[in-house]
Amino acid sequence: MLKALKSTCVQARLLGFTTPFQSNLRYGSSPINSPLMRVVNSNRVVNPNLNKRAYFCTDSSDGSNVVLESKGVEEGAAEADSKSSSAMVPTVFKPEDYLTVIALPLPHRPLFPGFYMPIYVKDPKLLAALVESRKRHAPYAGAFLIKDEPGTDSSVTSGSDTEKSIYELKGKDLFNRLHEVGTLAQITSIQGDQVVLIGHRRLRITEMVSEDPLTVKIDHLKDKPYNKDDDVIKATSFEVISTLRDVLKTSSLWRDHVQTYTQHIGDFNYPRLADFGAAISGANKSQCQEVLEELDVYKRLKLTLELVKKEMEISKIQESIAKAIEEKISGEQRRYLLNEQLKAIKKELGLEADDKTALSAKFRERLEPNKEKCPPHVLQVIEEELTKLQLLEASSSEFNVTRNYLDWLTALPWGNYSDENFDVIRAQKILDEDHYGLSDVKERILEFIAVGKLRGSSQGKIICLSGPPGVGKTSIGRSIARALNRKFYRFSVGGLSDVAEIKGHRRTYIGAMPGKMVQCLKSVGTANPLVLIDEIDKLGRGHAGDPASAMLELLDPEQNANFLDHYLDVPIDLSKVLFVCTANVVEMIPNPLLDRMEIISIAGYITDEKTHIARDYLEKATREACGINPKQVEVTDAALLALIENYCREAGVRNLQKHIEKIYRKIALQLVRQGATCNPPTAAKLESGTDDTTVSVDALVEESTDGSTDKKVQEVVSTTEEAEVVDVVLSDDKEKISADQVSDSVVHDETKLDNEVEETKPVEKVLVDESNLSDFVGKPVFHAERIYENTPVGVVMGLAWTSMGGSTLYIETTHVEEGEGKGALQLTGQLGDVMKESAQIAHTVARAILAAKEPEKSFFSNTKLHLHVPAGATPKDGPSAGCTMITSLLSLAMNKPVRKDIAMTGEVTLTGRILPIGGVKEKTIAARRSQVKTLIFPAANRRDFDELAANVKEGLEAHFVDEYSQIFEIAFEDKKEEQ
């Protein structure tokens, strides 16, 4: 073997190669077609007789140069140099004679002896130096791997970033970044900035000679002596060769690199074998550099063996991934082909119809129950679309449009109406169960039911519930639907700015959908649902049209019998639909839309009503939601009253519900900390029936006296003092047990229950009263609206309406300065334009009245007045404070205070007439909250006051006036009598 290896090496050196296998070296799958190869081939043919001495680049493994007696070598070399400048040039110098070389940085991998490597040289000076060295017949340089930048990971840094940083390095910086051990490389060709190198032998940097270009002194390295007959080295090399052969069988990448060398593997010497394995492996540059730096042949072989073993494992993983993907793809293709064949067979046998036929059958089957009730024009459209569906290809876009259109047409409940409830008493009971008060709404629903009962059928109506937030507008809609036995559907139009949400999109658009009303009918499945349209006063208006105008057709009783949705494009009868709309401010609803609705105002709840709602509805629901036993907690009436008066003065009860939930959450935490539970463990065990000591019998069979088995029904077993019941249902098919067994089980269970009751710690009952209410809900939010116990001069209480209900506010007037002709009026309190105008009118009317009552006084002419309306941070506007402002000005002018228990409201004209106002109920509730006894309203509002509930008017003395002179008599004359 060694003899053959020596022969091969001699032949390779004759041809100018460093290794014996370079004559067949390939890059990728193409043989190297370089001038060097052409020179080699020409030397083989042209110079058969070689008789002159020449030195070629040699390997340093054996430490000697091969000296060949050959004839005509120099002539052949000259001929090669004339043919191409890239050929390896023979020289009289030995490679080890080069002790100073130009240093070339390698960014990615080190160069091993015997292998080619192309690099790019961006430095013009370095490139010029390489070209010059080739011209001087010294085509050698040192190739050194560059070190990673400190603090960076070589596996993360991209190649482009690495090369860019290398190009920027010069001189000493580059010298410090180079590995000490590199390769002496011959420059085989230079094309542009690409330089092709071939490695010859290992070398080590000793010192830097010059910086630009970087030139270094080197020492040539030789492998350490080793025993070629060492069995360990032989075994290691054989294992490397075996692993390489295995990898070649699985990896096509390696096979392309070394397929021409498989016949020479047995001729490799050990150092070259180690270099060969490391060079073609996929190891990272640090591992390859370690192999390059290793001079011990055995250790180098071990390092190479580790690398090729890793490559073997990677090849196996690659093969398994490729196999799994191939199996998955082939399996899916096979399944697809089999399914297609199965469909074709079933279709030929008539066992299965195609997709279009199946779709048509599905649509006809869906339409069949309502076909007699379906309008003729709708049936005609459906038949036309079904015919068109059969003519379309399943892959066309029109097919999907038609299929979706038919899906919507056949899913609507054409002529399908739910059975309505015409029982007024039952409806009244349902409405009272869910809501307290709201008599106007309940009365209107009962009227609707009564009319339907007399007619035998009901028609759709449009009702609008208006009122402040939290009064139950939305929740009453669900109760109305339950009372009428109708399906319920709710959608909100707050902020809606697209008409298509109401009337649908045209079918030509991608993703077109019907409007909300069509979606409602499909969802509920009946043609007479109750539709709650929430927040109708908050309709938007954008570039996509005006939804408020689109709602006209939906809510107009004269038009909605033929409502036309853009998507369906067929008339839909909505005349049987009951529409209930909700709004906070009716004035925000457009007048044409408001004209089509019946307005029912829900003013809010007074304190008594809130107390009932909290006690009968909110507290009960919250207690159940928190899992608290009614016997564990008590909330007094005084606590509820204080909660309503000091924390929840809003017209609605939503905030009251939040505060009650807050109270019960804190109570739940307090009970848990005391060790209490909602339900005793025994009750849970009795209900679940899973405990060993629990009597849970599905079938109890009792033997009769004649020995036969009879069915027994329900034996009640009382196991606790609270008489918790277990119903035992008897059946013939169940397991038989004796009455004695049941009795023993019951006795045992009662004993254990008694023990558990004794072990349960007694829990103190939580009491929530007015004194400790702040511990649960914090400090009071509201304070008494009544600022003055005895009304001073120039101060009068007025009544105002807000979106949260009613409130009282004071009008305060005082004089700033007096002097001839200084009469003026200054206004503060963040008043709106209307209220400022009312103040000017009041100032004029007050001057006229004072002139009539006391002509000798010139108070308004010579006094600068300041009128203020607390609180200053709250915006205020409206005309209803006119009479209050007049009274305040006259009180200051006459130096007479008004009655302390009086409040008034009403718009005033320049002639002293009192005009009607709104919000009578809200203002009356606010007056009761401030403990006002006497109210003054315009005479035109008498009917509004009379319609109020008796509990709202209780204890109030109301006066209705047409002119301000009547108010003057009530406010001041009574005061004179009291004096």
Residue pairs with C-beta under 8 A, 6 or more apart in sequence:
1 266
1 267
2 228
4 267
5 20
5 267
5 268
5 269
8 20
8 264
8 267
9 20
9 66
9 269
10 66
11 20
12 18
12 19
12 20
12 21
12 22
12 23
13 56
13 58
13 66
13 68
14 50
14 68
14 70
15 23
15 40
15 43
15 44
16 36
16 39
16 40
16 56
16 57
16 88
16 90
17 23
17 114
18 57
18 58
18 59
18 113
18 114
18 198
18 199
18 200
19 59
19 113
19 114
19 272
20 264
20 267
21 260
21 261
21 264
21 267
21 268
22 114
23 40
24 31
24 260
24 261
24 264
25 31
25 32
25 116
25 260
26 32
26 256
26 257
26 259
26 260
27 116
28 256
28 257
29 256
31 37
31 260
32 116
34 84
34 86
34 87
34 188
34 189
35 80
35 83
35 84
35 85
35 86
35 87
35 189
36 80
36 84
36 86
36 87
36 88
36 188
38 80
38 83
38 84
38 87
39 76
39 77
39 79
39 80
39 83
39 84
39 87
39 88
42 76
42 79
42 80
42 83
43 76
43 80
46 76
46 79
47 71
47 72
47 73
47 75
47 76
49 71
49 72
50 68
50 69
50 70
50 71
50 72
50 73
51 69
51 70
51 71
51 72
52 69
52 70
52 71
52 72
52 73
52 74
53 67
53 68
53 69
53 70
54 68
54 70
54 73
54 74
54 77
54 90
54 92
55 65
55 67
55 90
55 91
55 92
55 93
55 94
56 66
56 88
56 90
57 88
57 95
57 186
57 200
58 64
58 65
58 66
58 95
58 200
58 201
59 113
59 114
59 200
59 201
59 272
60 96
60 113
60 200
60 201
60 202
60 220
60 221
60 222
60 223
61 222
61 223
61 269
61 271
61 272
63 222
65 94
73 90
74 90
77 89
77 90
80 87
80 89
81 87
81 89
85 134
85 189
85 190
86 188
86 189
86 190
86 196
87 188
88 139
88 186
88 188
88 198
89 134
89 137
89 139
91 137
91 138
93 138
95 140
95 184
95 200
95 201
95 220
96 201
96 220
98 138
98 140
98 184
98 218
99 217
99 218
99 219
100 209
100 215
100 216
100 217
100 218
101 140
101 141
101 142
101 184
101 203
101 215
101 216
101 218
102 126
102 129
102 130
102 133
102 141
102 142
102 213
102 214
102 215
103 141
103 142
103 144
103 174
103 175
103 178
103 182
103 205
103 213
103 214
103 215
103 216
104 119
104 121
104 126
104 141
104 142
104 143
104 144
104 185
104 195
104 197
105 144
105 145
105 146
105 166
105 169
105 174
105 177
105 178
106 117
106 119
106 143
106 144
106 145
106 146
106 182
107 146
107 159
107 162
107 163
107 166
108 159
108 162
108 285
109 117
109 145
109 285
109 288
110 143
110 144
110 145
110 179
110 182
110 183
110 285
110 288
110 289
110 292
111 117
111 143
111 182
111 183
111 185
111 197
111 199
112 183
112 199
112 275
112 276
112 278
112 279
112 288
112 292
113 183
113 199
113 200
113 201
113 202
113 272
113 275
114 198
114 199
114 272
114 275
114 276
114 279
115 198
115 199
115 275
115 279
116 188
116 196
116 197
116 198
117 143
117 185
117 196
117 197
117 198
117 199
118 194
118 195
118 196
118 197
119 143
119 194
119 195
119 197
120 163
120 193
120 194
120 195
121 127
121 130
121 193
121 194
121 195
122 167
122 193
123 167
123 170
123 213
125 212
125 213
126 213
126 214
127 190
127 193
127 195
129 213
130 141
130 187
130 190
130 195
131 190
133 139
133 140
133 141
133 187
134 187
134 190
139 186
139 187
139 188
140 184
140 185
140 186
140 187
140 200
141 184
141 185
141 187
141 197
142 182
142 183
142 184
142 185
142 203
142 205
142 216
142 218
143 182
143 183
143 184
143 185
143 197
143 199
144 178
144 179
144 180
144 181
144 182
144 183
144 205
145 178
145 179
145 182
145 285
145 288
145 289
145 292
146 166
146 169
146 174
146 177
146 178
146 179
147 177
147 178
147 179
148 154
148 157
149 157
149 165
149 177
154 284
154 285
154 286
155 284
166 174
169 177
170 211
170 212
170 214
171 211
171 212
171 214
172 208
172 211
174 214
175 205
175 208
175 211
175 214
175 216
178 205
179 289
179 293
180 204
180 205
181 202
181 203
181 204
181 221
181 289
181 292
181 293
182 202
182 203
182 204
182 205
182 292
183 199
183 200
183 201
183 202
183 203
183 292
184 199
184 200
184 201
184 202
184 203
184 218
184 220
185 197
185 198
185 199
185 200
186 197
186 198
186 200
187 195
187 196
187 197
188 196
188 197
188 198
189 195
189 196
190 196
201 220
201 221
202 220
202 221
202 292
202 295
203 218
203 219
203 220
203 221
204 218
204 219
204 221
205 216
205 217
205 218
206 216
206 217
206 218
206 219
207 216
207 217
208 214
208 215
208 216
208 217
209 215
209 216
209 217
221 295
222 295
223 271
223 295
223 296
223 297
224 295
224 296
224 297
226 233
226 270
226 296
226 297
226 298
227 233
228 270
230 298
232 298
233 270
233 297
233 298
233 301
236 298
236 301
236 302
236 305
237 268
237 270
237 273
237 301
239 305
240 273
240 274
240 277
240 301
240 304
240 305
240 308
241 265
241 266
241 268
241 273
243 305
243 308
243 309
243 312
244 254
244 258
244 265
244 277
244 308
245 262
245 265
246 312
247 254
247 308
247 311
247 312
247 315
248 254
248 255
248 258
248 259
248 262
250 312
250 315
250 316
250 318
250 319
251 311
251 315
251 318
254 280
254 311
257 280
258 280
268 276
270 297
270 301
271 297
271 300
273 301
273 304
274 291
274 297
274 300
274 301
274 303
274 304
275 291
275 300
275 304
277 304
277 305
277 307
277 308
278 287
278 288
278 291
278 292
278 300
278 303
278 304
278 307
279 288
281 288
281 304
281 307
281 308
281 310
281 311
282 311
282 314
283 307
283 310
283 311
287 303
287 307
290 303
291 300
291 303
291 304
291 307
294 300
294 303
343 352
346 352
347 353
347 354
353 361
355 394
356 389
356 390
356 392
356 394
357 390
359 389
359 403
359 406
360 386
360 389
360 390
363 382
363 386
363 406
363 407
363 410
364 386
366 410
366 411
367 374
367 382
367 410
370 413
370 414
370 415
370 416
371 379
372 415
373 414
373 415
373 416
374 414
374 415
375 414
375 415
375 571
375 573
377 570
377 571
378 409
378 414
378 570
381 409
381 569
381 570
382 406
382 409
382 410
385 402
385 405
385 406
385 409
386 406
388 402
389 399
389 402
389 403
389 406
392 398
392 399
392 402
393 399
401 507
405 507
405 567
405 568
408 514
408 518
408 522
408 567
408 568
409 568
409 570
411 522
412 518
412 521
412 522
412 572
413 521
413 522
413 524
413 525
413 526
413 527
414 527
415 527
416 525
416 526
416 527
417 526
417 527
417 528
417 576
418 485
418 486
418 487
418 526
418 528
418 529
419 485
420 452
420 458
420 484
420 485
420 486
420 528
421 427
421 449
421 483
421 484
421 485
422 449
422 452
422 453
423 449
424 446
424 449
424 450
424 453
426 483
427 445
427 446
427 449
427 483
427 484
428 442
428 446
430 479
430 482
430 483
431 438
431 442
431 445
431 479
431 480
431 483
432 442
433 479
434 475
434 476
434 478
434 479
434 482
435 442
435 472
435 475
435 476
435 479
436 609
436 612
436 613
436 616
436 617
437 605
437 609
437 612
437 613
438 472
438 476
438 602
439 949
440 600
440 601
440 602
441 465
441 476
441 480
441 600
441 602
444 463
444 598
444 600
445 480
445 483
445 484
448 458
448 461
448 484
448 578
449 458
449 483
449 484
451 458
452 458
452 459
458 528
458 576
458 578
459 557
459 575
459 576
460 528
460 557
460 560
460 574
460 575
460 576
460 577
460 578
460 579
461 557
461 578
461 579
461 598
462 555
462 557
462 579
462 581
462 596
462 597
462 598
463 578
463 579
463 580
463 581
463 597
463 598
463 600
464 536
464 580
464 581
464 582
464 583
464 586
464 589
464 594
464 597
464 598
464 599
464 600
465 473
465 476
465 580
465 581
465 582
465 583
465 600
465 602
466 473
466 537
466 582
466 583
466 584
466 585
466 586
466 599
466 600
466 601
466 602
467 473
467 584
467 601
467 602
467 603
467 604
467 651
467 652
468 584
468 604
468 650
468 651
468 652
468 803
468 804
468 805
469 584
469 650
469 651
469 652
469 654
469 803
469 804
470 650
470 651
470 652
470 653
470 654
470 655
471 602
471 603
471 604
471 605
471 651
471 652
471 653
472 602
472 652
472 653
473 582
473 602
474 490
474 532
474 534
474 582
476 580
477 488
477 490
477 530
477 532
477 580
477 582
478 488
478 490
478 532
480 530
480 578
480 580
481 487
481 488
481 529
481 530
482 488
484 530
484 578
486 526
486 528
486 529
486 530
486 578
487 524
487 525
487 526
487 529
487 530
488 524
488 529
488 530
488 532
489 520
489 523
489 524
489 529
489 530
489 531
489 532
490 531
490 532
490 534
491 516
491 520
491 531
491 532
491 533
491 534
492 533
492 534
492 535
493 501
493 502
493 533
493 534
493 535
493 536
493 538
493 539
493 547
493 551
494 534
494 535
494 538
494 539
495 538
495 540
496 502
496 539
496 540
496 547
497 540
497 541
497 542
497 543
497 544
497 547
498 542
498 544
498 545
498 547
499 544
499 545
499 546
499 547
499 549
499 550
500 515
500 544
500 545
500 566
501 515
501 516
501 547
502 515
502 516
502 517
502 547
502 550
502 551
502 554
503 515
503 550
503 553
503 564
503 565
503 566
504 512
504 513
504 514
504 515
504 518
504 565
504 566
504 567
504 568
505 511
505 512
505 513
505 514
505 566
505 567
506 512
506 566
506 567
507 567
507 569
512 567
513 519
513 567
514 565
514 567
514 568
515 565
515 566
515 567
517 531
517 554
517 563
517 565
517 572
517 574
518 565
518 567
518 568
518 572
520 529
520 531
521 527
521 529
521 572
527 573
527 576
527 577
528 576
528 577
528 578
529 577
529 578
530 577
530 578
530 580
531 577
531 578
531 579
531 580
532 580
532 581
532 582
533 551
533 579
533 580
533 581
533 582
534 581
534 582
535 582
535 583
535 584
536 551
536 581
536 582
536 583
536 589
536 593
537 583
537 584
537 585
537 586
537 588
537 589
538 588
539 547
539 548
539 551
539 590
540 547
541 547
541 548
548 589
548 590
548 593
549 590
549 592
551 593
552 559
552 592
552 593
552 596
553 559
553 560
553 563
553 564
554 560
554 563
554 574
554 579
555 579
555 581
555 593
555 596
555 597
556 596
557 575
557 596
560 574
560 575
560 577
561 573
561 574
561 575
562 571
562 572
562 573
563 571
563 572
563 573
563 574
564 570
564 571
564 572
565 572
581 597
583 589
584 803
585 803
586 594
586 599
586 601
589 597
603 651
603 805
603 919
603 921
603 922
603 925
604 650
604 651
604 652
604 805
604 806
604 921
604 922
604 925
605 613
605 651
605 652
605 653
606 925
606 928
606 951
606 952
607 641
607 644
607 645
607 928
607 929
608 951
610 644
610 648
610 653
610 656
611 637
611 640
611 641
611 644
613 653
613 656
614 640
614 643
614 644
614 653
614 656
614 660
615 637
615 640
618 653
618 656
618 657
618 660
619 635
619 660
622 657
622 660
622 661
622 664
623 630
623 633
623 664
625 661
625 664
626 661
626 664
626 665
626 667
626 668
627 668
627 678
628 664
628 667
628 668
628 671
628 678
629 678
629 679
631 765
632 667
632 671
632 676
632 763
632 765
632 766
633 664
633 667
633 765
633 766
633 767
633 768
634 765
634 766
634 767
634 768
635 663
635 768
636 767
636 768
636 769
636 770
638 769
638 770
639 768
639 769
639 770
639 773
641 770
642 770
642 773
643 656
643 659
643 660
643 773
643 777
644 656
645 782
645 929
646 780
646 781
646 782
646 783
647 655
647 656
647 659
647 777
647 780
647 781
647 782
648 655
648 656
648 659
649 782
649 804
649 805
649 929
650 656
650 804
650 805
651 804
651 805
651 806
651 922
659 777
662 776
662 777
663 768
663 776
663 777
666 775
666 776
667 766
667 768
667 776
670 766
671 763
671 766
674 761
674 763
674 764
675 761
675 763
676 761
676 763
680 756
680 757
680 760
681 756
682 719
682 720
682 724
682 753
682 756
682 757
683 720
683 724
685 691
685 693
685 694
686 694
686 695
686 696
686 719
686 724
686 726
688 694
689 696
690 696
693 745
693 748
693 749
693 752
694 749
695 717
695 719
695 726
695 728
695 742
695 745
695 746
695 749
696 726
697 726
697 728
697 737
697 742
698 728
698 729
698 731
698 734
699 729
699 730
699 731
699 732
699 733
699 734
699 735
699 736
700 712
700 715
700 728
700 730
700 734
700 737
700 742
701 709
701 712
701 730
701 732
701 734
701 736
701 737
702 710
702 712
702 730
702 739
703 709
703 738
704 710
709 732
709 736
711 730
711 731
711 732
712 730
713 729
713 730
714 727
714 728
714 729
714 730
715 728
715 730
715 742
716 725
716 726
716 727
716 728
717 725
717 726
717 728
717 742
717 746
718 724
718 725
719 726
719 746
719 749
719 750
719 753
720 753
720 757
768 776
774 780
784 930
785 807
785 808
785 926
785 929
785 930
786 797
786 808
786 930
786 931
787 810
787 870
788 795
788 810
788 900
789 900
790 897
790 900
791 797
791 897
791 898
791 899
791 900
792 897
793 891
793 892
793 895
793 896
793 897
794 812
794 813
794 814
794 888
794 889
794 891
794 892
795 810
795 811
795 812
795 813
795 888
795 891
795 897
795 898
796 810
796 811
796 884
796 887
796 888
796 891
796 898
796 902
796 904
796 971
797 808
797 809
797 810
797 811
797 884
797 902
797 903
797 904
797 930
797 932
798 808
798 809
798 810
798 811
798 880
798 881
798 884
798 903
798 904
798 905
799 806
799 807
799 808
799 809
799 880
799 903
799 904
799 905
799 923
799 926
799 927
799 935
800 806
800 807
800 808
800 809
800 876
800 878
800 880
800 881
800 905
800 923
800 926
801 878
801 880
801 918
801 919
801 922
801 923
802 922
805 922
805 925
805 926
806 919
806 921
806 922
806 923
806 924
806 925
806 926
806 927
807 926
808 903
808 926
808 927
808 929
808 930
808 932
809 869
809 870
809 876
809 881
810 869
810 870
811 867
811 869
811 881
811 884
811 885
811 887
811 888
812 867
812 868
812 869
812 870
812 888
813 865
813 866
813 867
813 868
813 885
813 888
813 889
813 891
813 892
814 865
814 866
814 892
815 863
815 864
815 865
815 866
815 892
816 826
816 863
816 864
816 865
816 866
817 863
817 864
818 862
818 863
818 864
819 862
820 862
821 861
821 862
822 862
822 863
822 864
823 860
823 861
823 862
823 863
823 864
824 864
824 865
825 839
825 840
825 843
825 864
825 865
825 866
825 867
826 864
826 865
826 866
826 867
827 836
827 839
827 867
827 868
828 866
828 867
828 868
828 869
828 872
829 868
829 869
829 870
829 871
829 872
829 876
830 872
830 873
830 874
830 875
830 876
831 839
831 869
831 876
831 877
832 875
832 876
832 877
832 878
833 877
834 877
834 878
834 879
835 869
835 876
835 877
835 878
835 879
835 881
837 879
838 878
838 879
838 881
838 882
838 885
838 907
838 908
839 867
839 885
841 882
841 908
841 909
841 910
842 882
842 883
842 885
842 886
842 889
842 908
843 860
843 865
843 885
843 889
844 910
845 886
845 908
845 910
845 912
845 964
846 860
846 886
846 889
846 890
846 893
847 860
847 861
848 912
849 886
849 890
849 912
849 964
849 965
849 968
850 857
850 859
850 860
850 890
850 893
850 894
851 857
853 894
854 894
857 893
859 893
860 889
860 893
865 889
865 892
867 885
867 888
867 889
869 876
869 881
879 907
879 915
879 917
880 905
880 906
880 907
880 917
880 918
881 905
882 906
882 907
882 908
883 904
883 905
883 906
883 907
883 908
883 914
883 936
883 964
883 967
884 904
884 905
886 908
886 964
886 967
887 898
887 904
887 967
887 968
887 971
890 896
890 968
890 972
891 897
891 898
891 971
891 972
894 972
896 972
896 975
896 976
897 975
898 971
898 972
898 975
899 934
899 970
899 971
899 974
899 975
899 978
901 931
901 932
901 933
901 934
902 932
902 933
902 934
902 935
902 936
902 970
902 971
903 927
903 930
903 932
903 934
903 935
903 936
904 935
904 936
904 937
904 967
904 971
905 917
905 923
905 936
905 937
905 938
906 914
906 915
906 916
906 917
906 936
906 937
906 938
906 961
906 967
907 914
907 915
907 916
907 917
907 938
908 914
908 915
908 964
909 915
912 963
912 964
912 965
913 962
913 963
913 964
914 938
914 939
914 961
914 962
914 963
914 964
914 967
915 938
915 940
916 938
916 940
916 941
917 937
917 938
917 941
920 937
920 941
920 944
920 945
920 948
921 944
921 948
921 952
924 935
924 945
924 948
924 952
924 953
924 956
925 952
927 935
927 956
928 952
928 955
928 956
932 956
933 955
933 956
933 957
934 956
934 957
934 958
934 959
934 970
935 956
935 957
935 958
935 959
936 958
936 959
936 960
936 961
936 967
936 970
936 971
937 945
937 958
937 959
937 960
937 961
938 960
938 961
938 962
939 960
939 961
939 962
941 960
942 960
945 953
945 958
945 960
959 966
959 970
961 967
961 970
